[in-house]
Amino acid sequence: MKSITIKGSQRESVGKVSTKALRNAGKVPCVLYGGDKPVHFSADEIAFKDLVYTPNAYTAVIELEGGQKFDAVLQDIQFHPVTDKIIHIDFYQLFEDKPITMKIPVRLEGNSPGVRNGGRLLFRKRKLSIRALPNLLPDFITVDISKLKIGQTIAVETILNDDYTFLHPDSTAIVQVKASRTSVDDELEDEDEEGVEGEGAEAGEAPQAEAAE
């Protein structure tokens, strides 16, 4: 998984007065958990832009003054209720031999025949929670919808992977195609196409290629 570097400074004081002063200066107070003891630090709010305001999933490399570096994942974030500015972030430290839980975005691949026939694509799970070792965390989870017909569903059980464990029931729907008023039954369409080709063959005519849409 790709990482984003956050450069910050360790905090000597963690009281309300110093925290307010940091926020007034455009900095975000943060805490890194998971190690021997919590690490309190702050960084410029703009440093979190690519980590927070994105549909993608990233790990973070926290670089503090003095050469300290920590691999981490964002665990919790708080926004101001009025301005929506970031007011606090919790991170969790990563270790090579310790599995981590993380939400990973789902990426759909291919064109659904059910959608081509007028069905409605319902994207039920845009992110999936998994548990894996840090070096096995994927950037995204690919779901192939190229064979998804009207009335069909792709569930977690169809995309199981040895590298990580899904924290959802196997029956959890990820994406499905439902019929709409204008949809055409996939099987009926296939039968109609086969019938036309059969009639042409019986009449001794060479089957013609369909015109491109």
N, C-alpha and C positions, 0 to 999 in steps of 0.2 A: 504494500500500500504506500502511496505517495505521502510525503511529510511536508509540513510547513514549519519554518523556523520562526520562533517567537523570541525576540531579544528583550530582556527585562532586567530589572534591578531588585535585589533582595530587600525586603522591608524589615527595618529595625523595630518599628513601632506598628502595632496593629489596632490601635484604639480608634474610636469614632472620629476624633479630631483629625488624626493623620489620614484616615480613610477618606474623609470629606475633602481634605486638601488635595489628595491624589486625584479625585474625580474632578475637582475644579480645575486641575492642571491638564485635563484630557487624558488621564491615565486610568487603567482598570486594575483594581486590587484583585489578586488571584491567590489560590492556595493549591499546592501540589500534594496530594495524598498518595499513600501506598508504600512509601519508603519507611525508614526507621522512625522518622518524625515528619510532621507537616512542614512544607517549605512555603513561606509567605513571600510573594514577590509582586511586582507591578510592571505593566508594560503599556505603551501608547495604545489607545483605543484602535487606531488605524491598523495596528499590527495584526488584529484579529479578523480583519475584513474578509480575507480569503478562506479563513477557517470556519467562520460563523455564517456568513451570508452566501451560502452555496448549497446546491442540492447534493454535492459530492461528499464523500467521506474521506477524511485525512487523519493521520496521526500528527503529533506535534513534536518538534525538538525545541525544548526550552533552554535558551542560552542566557545565563546570568553573568553579571560582571564578576571577574575573577576566574573565568574559565570553566565554571560549572555547567554541565550539560545533562539534561534529562530527557529521555524518550517518554512521551505521555500521550494520553487521549483526553479529549474534552469530556468531562463527566456531567457537569451541570452549569447552567448559565442563567443569570438573572438580568432582566431588562427593567428600565425605569417605566412605571405604569403610564406615564404621560408622554415622555419624549422618546421612549423606545431605545434609549441609549444603553449600552452595556454597563452594568454597575458592579458585577462580580462574576468571576468564573472559577469553577473548581476543575482541576485536572487530576488524572490518576496516572501514577507512574507505571511504565511498562518494563517488564523483565522478560528475557528471552524464553525462560522455562515456565512462565505463568500464563495460563489462558486468560483472555480478556473478552468481555461482552461488548458488542458494538452493533449499531444499526447501520446496515449497508444498503445503498440505493439499488433498486432493480432497474435493469435496462432491457427493454423489449427489442427483439431482433426478428426481422422477417415481416412479411405481409400476410395478415390473416385472411383466408378465403371466406370466412364468415363475415368479415367486415366488408369485403368486396361485394358480397351478395346482399348488403344492406343491413347487416346486424350491427348492434351497438357494442363497442368494446368497453368493458368495465375494468378499470385498473384498480383492483381492490387493495393491493399492498405495494406501495411505491418504495417502501423500505422494509427490510427484514432483519430481525435481531439474530445474531449468530454469536457463537463462542468459539474462539480459536487462539492459537499461539500468535503472538504479534507478527512473526514473519510469514504467517499463512493468511493474514487478513486480505481479502480481495478488495480492489478498488470499487467494483460493482458486481452484481449477480446477474448474469445473462439468462433471459427466458426467451426461448424460441417459440414464436406464435405462428410460424409459417404453415402449420397444419391445424390450426385452431378453427373449428367450424362453429356454426350457430348452435347454441345449446351446450357447448363444451366448456370445460374449465381446466385450467392448469393449476394444480395444487402443489404445496411444498413437497409432498412425497415423490413428485416426478423430477425434482432437481436436487436430490440429496447428494452430498459431496463428502469425500473422506477427509478433506482438509479442515472442515469446520462442522459444527453442530448447530442446526436451526433450533431456536427457542420458541417454536410454534408447533401446534399439533400438525401431524402429517396432512390432515385434511384441509388445512387452511388454504382458502382460495387466493391466488395471486392475481390472476387475470382470467376473464371469461367473456364470451360473446353471447349476447341475448338477442332474441328475435325482435324486430321492429315491424311497424305496419308495412313498410316497403321492402322487407327482406324476402329473399328467395331461398327455399329449402336447398341446401347444398347437394343432397343426394338426388333430388328431382332434377336439378340443373345438370348434374353429371349424366343422368339417364337420358335427358333430352339431347345432349351433345352426342352421346353414343348412338341414339336412334337416327339422327341425321346422317352420321357417317355410314351407318348400316344401310340406309336407303340408297345412298349414293353408290355403295359397293354392289348392291343387288342390281342396279340399273346399268352396271358396267362403267360407271363414271369414276374418275379418279377423285378421291376426297380433296377438297380445297382447303387451304390454310385460312384461318380466320383473320380478318383484317385487324391490324393493331389499333388499339383504342387511342 
